[in-house]
Amino acid sequence: MKITHEIVQPTPKVPFKYYFHDENSPKRVTPHWHRNIELGFMVSKNTILVKDDNQEDEYHQGDIWVINSRDIHETTFVNRKSVFVFCLLIDYDFLKKIYPDIDQIHFDLKGKPACLKQLINYQELERQLRMMIQLLQEPRDGTFNLNLTGRIYILMANLINNFSHKVTSNISVNESLIDQALGIINSNYTEDLNGTVLAHELNTSVTTLNQQFHQTVQMSINKYITTVRLLATQKKLLNTNQNIDYIAIDSGFNSTKSFIRNFKNWKHTTPYQYRKNFAELERI
């Protein structure tokens, strides 16, 4: 499975791109990543599964969630009948200009909060998103772009003030280096690739590369590579009849033993049992 780097071009004259997911959309959006901040809003009475940074969450009507920059994520619709999801991808370069410390912000929003103060701010997020949906579906006038861009400022101020925490570090982010590294990993994870090989390829040190990874994706180089490989094995376990040994080697693990050990640490079960459990669920 190839994890794609999505190059997101913002809509002309506004600093974001948007999607309306409906019953004609694919049931599953495969693992991918991009530099932008992504907001999802489940408008209809449906269920969506979102896997973000190896954690899977289930969202229902009225839920809003945020995908942080460069997080590997994927989505699956449990039922696409009458589904309506609004996705907003806010341009990272735009955010960097209006809020230079955006590199140090990690968003924590995963559905409706329990805290009353946060719930009030959450309701304001929902109100702004609903107004954006309405604007995007109506005839456009001369204030259309201004109105939408203004709401992006309001949304981001709310998210930064109420649904994020600051990641403190003295290390400045080298975005070009990180983007090159992620691109190489996602295209070559099936090969004999590790932190040392990657650092040599990028003409930098393993220490520097690890510092950059911890700052931007909150994990080490080797853990990120292992995560990409595990995501690849998961798809093969569920969608093919390939045996465990073949899947291990074909996904970049140097042995079946190494694959099983890492998979158990990730899913708390063996690859064989994971496939068996999924097959039994499919028969229900």
VOPAGU-2260 file (C-alpha; in pm, 1 decimal, decimal comma):
REM VOPAGU-2260
SITE   aa  ch    i         X         Y         Z
SITE  MET   A    0       0,0       0,0       0,0
SITE  LYS   A    1     135,2     338,6     -95,8
SITE  ILE   A    2      67,7     623,1     146,2
SITE  THR   A    3      28,4     929,3     -69,9
SITE  HIS   A    4     149,0    1281,6     -10,1
SITE  GLU   A    5    -148,3    1495,7    -105,5
SITE  ILE   A    6     -44,2    1826,3    -261,2
SITE  VAL   A    7    -335,4    2052,8    -173,6
SITE  GLN   A    8    -384,9    2363,3    -383,6
SITE  PRO   A    9    -612,3    2614,4    -208,7
SITE  THR   A   10    -921,8    2734,3    -388,8
SITE  PRO   A   11    -835,9    3046,2    -595,2
SITE  LYS   A   12    -862,6    3369,4    -391,2
SITE  VAL   A   13    -938,6    3188,6     -62,5
SITE  PRO   A   14    -681,3    3018,7     167,6
SITE  PHE   A   15    -845,1    2677,8     182,7
SITE  LYS   A   16    -983,0    2386,2     -12,8
SITE  TYR   A   17   -1307,4    2210,6      74,0
SITE  TYR   A   18   -1486,6    1883,5       5,8
SITE  PHE   A   19   -1844,4    1768,9      46,1
SITE  HIS   A   20   -1848,6    1391,7      99,8
SITE  ASP   A   21   -2182,5    1237,4       6,1
SITE  GLU   A   22   -2324,0     894,2     -80,4
SITE  ASN   A   23   -2145,7     906,9    -418,5
SITE  SER   A   24   -1803,5     948,8    -256,3
SITE  PRO   A   25   -1573,1     647,4    -213,1
SITE  LYS   A   26   -1643,7     441,5      96,2
SITE  ARG   A   27   -1280,7     471,3     203,3
SITE  VAL   A   28   -1016,6     740,6     170,0
SITE  THR   A   29    -680,1     560,7     175,9
SITE  PRO   A   30    -390,3     667,6     402,7
SITE  HIS   A   31    -238,3     999,7     299,7
SITE  TRP   A   32     -81,8    1311,6     446,9
SITE  HIS   A   33     -45,7    1679,4     363,1
SITE  ARG   A   34      89,5    1997,6     520,2
SITE  ASN   A   35    -248,5    2158,6     575,9
SITE  ILE   A   36    -469,0    2167,3     883,2
SITE  GLU   A   37    -782,8    1964,8     810,7
SITE  LEU   A   38   -1122,9    2004,7     976,2
SITE  GLY   A   39   -1396,5    1746,0     940,8
SITE  PHE   A   40   -1762,2    1802,0    1028,4
SITE  MET   A   41   -2019,8    1519,8    1026,1
SITE  VAL   A   42   -2343,3    1693,7     925,9
SITE  SER   A   43   -2568,3    1392,3     864,7
SITE  LYS   A   44   -2684,9    1104,1    1084,7
SITE  ASN   A   45   -2406,4     868,9     984,9
SITE  THR   A   46   -2089,9     720,9    1127,8
SITE  ILE   A   47   -1738,1     774,6    1000,7
SITE  LEU   A   48   -1418,2     604,9    1121,5
SITE  VAL   A   49   -1110,6     826,0    1113,0
SITE  LYS   A   50    -767,5     678,1    1174,6
SITE  ASP   A   51    -519,8     952,6    1259,6
SITE  ASP   A   52    -164,7     888,1    1375,5
SITE  ASN   A   53    -248,4     520,4    1446,6
SITE  GLN   A   54    -553,2     606,1    1659,7
SITE  GLU   A   55    -900,8     525,0    1528,1
SITE  ASP   A   56   -1195,6     738,8    1635,8
SITE  GLU   A   57   -1565,2     708,7    1554,2
SITE  TYR   A   58   -1758,0    1025,5    1473,1
SITE  HIS   A   59   -2133,0    1089,0    1450,4
SITE  GLN   A   60   -2369,2    1371,5    1362,7
SITE  GLY   A   61   -2247,0    1705,2    1496,3
SITE  ASP   A   62   -1890,3    1587,9    1557,8
SITE  ILE   A   63   -1597,7    1805,1    1449,0
SITE  TRP   A   64   -1238,7    1684,3    1436,6
SITE  VAL   A   65    -898,0    1823,4    1339,9
SITE  ILE   A   66    -615,7    1647,5    1154,0
SITE  ASN   A   67    -278,9    1804,1    1233,0
SITE  SER   A   68     -26,5    1893,4     966,7
SITE  ARG   A   69     159,4    1591,5     822,4
SITE  ASP   A   70     -42,3    1333,3    1018,2
SITE  ILE   A   71    -103,7    1012,7     823,2
SITE  HIS   A   72    -480,6     967,2     819,5
SITE  GLU   A   73    -754,4     769,3     649,3
SITE  THR   A   74   -1134,2     757,9     667,6
SITE  THR   A   75   -1399,8     490,9     626,1
SITE  PHE   A   76   -1775,1     547,6     602,0
SITE  VAL   A   77   -1974,0     285,8     792,5
SITE  ASN   A   78   -2286,2     369,9     590,9
SITE  ARG   A   79   -2289,1     605,6     292,1
SITE  LYS   A   80   -2668,4     634,5     260,4
SITE  SER   A   81   -2760,3    1006,8     278,0
SITE  VAL   A   82   -2414,2    1083,4     420,1
SITE  PHE   A   83   -2293,9    1444,8     427,3
SITE  VAL   A   84   -1951,0    1540,4     560,7
SITE  PHE   A   85   -1784,2    1879,5     521,3
SITE  CYS   A   86   -1403,1    1878,1     505,0
SITE  LEU   A   87   -1197,7    2193,8     514,3
SITE  LEU   A   88    -823,2    2197,6     435,6
SITE  ILE   A   89    -664,8    2525,3     548,9
SITE  ASP   A   90    -349,1    2626,7     364,0
SITE  TYR   A   91     -41,3    2591,1     586,6
SITE  ASP   A   92     154,3    2873,0     423,0
SITE  PHE   A   93    -140,4    3105,5     485,7
SITE  LEU   A   94    -150,2    2998,7     851,8
SITE  LYS   A   95     223,6    3053,8     884,8
SITE  LYS   A   96     183,8    3411,7     763,7
SITE  ILE   A   97    -103,2    3503,8     994,4
SITE  TYR   A   98      22,0    3301,2    1294,6
SITE  PRO   A   99     401,7    3246,6    1277,9
SITE  ASP   A  100     398,5    3007,2    1577,3
SITE  ILE   A  101     170,1    2756,2    1402,6
SITE  ASP   A  102     462,1    2507,2    1392,1
SITE  GLN   A  103     440,8    2487,2    1771,6
SITE  ILE   A  104      65,2    2422,6    1784,4
SITE  HIS   A  105     -85,7    2076,4    1814,9
SITE  PHE   A  106    -464,4    2055,6    1787,5
SITE  ASP   A  107    -659,2    1825,8    2021,3
SITE  LEU   A  108   -1015,3    1835,9    1888,4
SITE  LYS   A  109   -1176,7    1492,6    1843,6
SITE  GLY   A  110   -1551,7    1539,1    1864,5
SITE  LYS   A  111   -1776,3    1708,0    2120,8
SITE  PRO   A  112   -1592,8    1801,9    2443,0
SITE  ALA   A  113   -1726,6    1726,4    2789,2
SITE  CYS   A  114   -1605,2    2054,0    2944,1
SITE  LEU   A  115   -1880,0    2321,4    2948,6
SITE  LYS   A  116   -1642,7    2606,8    2856,3
SITE  GLN   A  117   -1508,3    2408,9    2562,0
SITE  LEU   A  118   -1861,0    2307,6    2461,1
SITE  ILE   A  119   -1960,7    2674,4    2419,5
SITE  ASN   A  120   -1658,6    2733,3    2195,7
SITE  TYR   A  121   -1733,2    2409,0    2013,4
SITE  GLN   A  122   -2085,9    2528,4    1937,1
SITE  GLU   A  123   -1936,0    2843,5    1786,4
SITE  LEU   A  124   -1712,5    2627,0    1564,5
SITE  GLU   A  125   -2019,6    2435,4    1450,2
SITE  ARG   A  126   -2207,1    2759,3    1381,2
SITE  GLN   A  127   -1924,2    2897,8    1166,7
SITE  LEU   A  128   -1890,9    2572,0     971,9
SITE  ARG   A  129   -2265,3    2560,3     902,7
SITE  MET   A  130   -2252,8    2919,8     778,3
SITE  MET   A  131   -1962,9    2830,3     548,6
SITE  ILE   A  132   -2158,0    2534,3     408,3
SITE  GLN   A  133   -2452,6    2763,7     341,1
SITE  LEU   A  134   -2232,2    3023,8     171,2
SITE  LEU   A  135   -2066,3    2762,0     -48,7
SITE  GLN   A  136   -2403,1    2637,4    -171,0
SITE  GLU   A  137   -2554,7    2978,2    -245,3
SITE  PRO   A  138   -2504,4    3211,8    -546,5
SITE  ARG   A  139   -2182,1    3409,5    -504,2
SITE  ASP   A  140   -2163,1    3786,7    -480,5
SITE  GLY   A  141   -1877,7    4036,3    -451,4
SITE  THR   A  142   -1823,4    3971,6     -79,5
SITE  PHE   A  143   -1811,4    3590,1    -113,0
SITE  ASN   A  144   -1432,6    3545,7     -77,9
SITE  LEU   A  145   -1408,4    3808,2     195,9
SITE  ASN   A  146   -1687,0    3644,3     394,8
SITE  LEU   A  147   -1532,0    3296,2     372,0
SITE  THR   A  148   -1177,1    3412,2     453,5
SITE  GLY   A  149   -1306,0    3603,6     755,8
SITE  ARG   A  150   -1463,0    3285,9     889,5
SITE  ILE   A  151   -1130,8    3102,8     851,7
SITE  TYR   A  152    -971,9    3363,1    1083,4
SITE  ILE   A  153   -1254,1    3311,3    1336,4
SITE  LEU   A  154   -1226,6    2930,6    1317,2
SITE  MET   A  155    -848,6    2927,7    1359,8
SITE  ALA   A  156    -852,7    3174,3    1651,7
SITE  ASN   A  157   -1111,1    2956,3    1827,6
SITE  LEU   A  158    -915,3    2635,5    1761,2
SITE  ILE   A  159    -581,2    2780,2    1875,0
SITE  ASN   A  160    -726,2    2938,3    2189,8
SITE  ASN   A  161    -949,0    2650,3    2299,4
SITE  PHE   A  162    -859,6    2322,4    2129,8
SITE  SER   A  163    -480,7    2305,4    2112,3
SITE  HIS   A  164    -164,7    2293,0    2316,6
SITE  LYS   A  165     177,5    2435,7    2249,5
SITE  VAL   A  166     466,6    2202,6    2170,6
SITE  THR   A  167     772,9    2372,1    2315,9
SITE  SER   A  168    1106,4    2319,2    2147,7
SITE  ASN   A  169    1422,6    2514,1    2072,6
SITE  ILE   A  170    1449,0    2335,0    1737,7
SITE  SER   A  171    1334,6    2526,2    1431,5
SITE  VAL   A  172    1148,4    2315,1    1180,1
SITE  ASN   A  173    1313,5    2249,9     845,5
SITE  GLU   A  174     997,4    2193,1     643,1
SITE  SER   A  175    1182,2    2114,3     319,9
SITE  LEU   A  176    1388,6    1843,5     490,7
SITE  ILE   A  177    1083,6    1685,4     653,4
SITE  ASP   A  178     881,3    1688,4     333,3
SITE  GLN   A  179    1167,4    1524,4     141,9
SITE  ALA   A  180    1208,8    1261,4     413,0
SITE  LEU   A  181     838,0    1178,1     425,1
SITE  GLY   A  182     825,8    1151,7      48,3
SITE  ILE   A  183    1119,4     909,0      38,0
SITE  ILE   A  184     973,0     694,3     317,9
SITE  ASN   A  185     627,3     673,1     168,2
SITE  SER   A  186     768,5     573,0    -171,7
SITE  ASN   A  187    1040,3     336,3     -51,4
SITE  TYR   A  188     923,3     178,4     276,3
SITE  THR   A  189     932,5    -169,2     119,4
SITE  GLU   A  190    1309,7    -136,1      72,6
SITE  ASP   A  191    1591,6    -170,4     326,4
SITE  LEU   A  192    1521,5     172,8     474,4
SITE  ASN   A  193    1602,1     309,1     820,1
SITE  GLY   A  194    1709,2     632,6     985,6
SITE  THR   A  195    2074,2     592,9     893,5
SITE  VAL   A  196    2002,4     524,0     526,2
SITE  LEU   A  197    1755,0     810,8     509,0
SITE  ALA   A  198    1991,4    1058,8     675,5
SITE  HIS   A  199    2266,0     964,4     427,8
SITE  GLU   A  200    2022,3    1010,1     137,4
SITE  LEU   A  201    1932,8    1358,7     262,3
SITE  ASN   A  202    2292,8    1453,8     346,5
SITE  THR   A  203    2219,1    1517,4     713,9
SITE  SER   A  204    2280,5    1344,2    1047,5
SITE  VAL   A  205    2051,8    1089,2    1212,1
SITE  THR   A  206    2038,1    1312,0    1521,3
SITE  THR   A  207    1920,9    1614,1    1323,2
SITE  LEU   A  208    1665,7    1409,0    1133,9
SITE  ASN   A  209    1528,4    1253,8    1452,7
SITE  GLN   A  210    1500,1    1597,4    1614,1
SITE  GLN   A  211    1306,1    1724,4    1314,9
SITE  PHE   A  212    1074,6    1421,6    1318,2
SITE  HIS   A  213    1003,4    1454,4    1689,0
SITE  GLN   A  214     923,6    1821,6    1637,3
SITE  THR   A  215     690,0    1775,6    1340,5
SITE  VAL   A  216     533,2    1426,8    1357,7
SITE  GLN   A  217     597,0    1348,9    1727,2
SITE  MET   A  218     784,1    1025,9    1664,3
SITE  SER   A  219    1130,4     903,5    1565,5
SITE  ILE   A  220    1230,0     826,5    1205,8
SITE  ASN   A  221    1235,2     450,9    1260,4
SITE  LYS   A  222     898,4     452,7    1437,3
SITE  TYR   A  223     747,2     647,2    1148,1
SITE  ILE   A  224     889,8     398,1     895,9
SITE  THR   A  225     750,7     108,6    1102,8
SITE  THR   A  226     410,8     279,8    1119,1
SITE  VAL   A  227     397,9     316,2     740,8
SITE  ARG   A  228     487,9     -52,2     700,9
SITE  LEU   A  229     224,7    -161,5     953,0
SITE  LEU   A  230     -44,1      35,9     771,5
SITE  ALA   A  231      58,4    -143,6     452,1
SITE  THR   A  232      35,2    -487,6     618,0
SITE  GLN   A  233    -306,8    -405,5     761,8
SITE  LYS   A  234    -449,3    -345,8     414,5
SITE  LYS   A  235    -295,4    -665,8     279,4
SITE  LEU   A  236    -423,9    -871,7     572,1
SITE  LEU   A  237    -779,1    -751,9     516,5
SITE  ASN   A  238    -792,5    -733,6     137,9
SITE  THR   A  239    -573,8   -1020,0      11,4
SITE  ASN   A  240    -513,2   -1388,6      74,7
SITE  GLN   A  241    -136,3   -1343,8      87,8
SITE  ASN   A  242      33,0   -1543,7     363,3
SITE  ILE   A  243     187,6   -1376,0     667,3
SITE  ASP   A  244     548,6   -1439,3     560,9
SITE  TYR   A  245     493,5   -1281,0     220,5
SITE  ILE   A  246     313,3    -978,9     366,6
SITE  ALA   A  247     596,8    -921,2     614,0
SITE  ILE   A  248     872,9    -915,8     353,4
SITE  ASP   A  249     663,6    -737,9      88,2
SITE  SER   A  250     593,7    -454,2     333,3
SITE  GLY   A  251     956,4    -393,5     425,6
SITE  PHE   A  252    1002,4    -597,8     744,6
SITE  ASN   A  253    1327,6    -795,5     751,8
SITE  SER   A  254    1159,4   -1101,4     903,9
SITE  THR   A  255     819,5   -1245,4     992,7
SITE  LYS   A  256     920,1   -1242,5    1358,6
SITE  SER   A  257     989,1    -868,9    1347,3
SITE  PHE   A  258     656,2    -807,0    1173,7
SITE  ILE   A  259     454,5   -1009,7    1425,4
SITE  ARG   A  260     625,5    -841,5    1721,6
SITE  ASN   A  261     555,8    -491,2    1587,1
SITE  PHE   A  262     200,8    -578,9    1485,3
SITE  LYS   A  263     120,7    -714,2    1834,2
SITE  ASN   A  264     257,3    -395,2    1991,5
SITE  TRP   A  265      28,2    -197,1    1758,5
SITE  LYS   A  266    -295,8    -397,4    1755,1
SITE  HIS   A  267    -247,7    -611,9    2069,2
SITE  THR   A  268    -312,6    -928,5    1868,1
SITE  THR   A  269    -129,7   -1135,2    1607,1
SITE  PRO   A  270    -169,0   -1067,6    1232,3
SITE  TYR   A  271    -331,2   -1409,0    1191,0
SITE  GLN   A  272    -589,8   -1345,6    1462,7
SITE  TYR   A  273    -653,5    -992,2    1335,3
SITE  ARG   A  274    -736,0   -1127,7     987,1
SITE  LYS   A  275    -952,0   -1404,1    1134,9
SITE  ASN   A  276   -1149,1   -1160,7    1353,0
SITE  PHE   A  277   -1215,0    -932,0    1057,5
SITE  ALA   A  278   -1332,7   -1224,0     841,1
SITE  GLU   A  279   -1576,6   -1329,3    1113,3
SITE  LEU   A  280   -1717,2    -975,7    1136,4
SITE  GLU   A  281   -1766,4    -967,5     759,2
SITE  ARG   A  282   -1980,9   -1282,6     780,5
SITE  ILE   A  283   -2215,9   -1135,0    1040,3
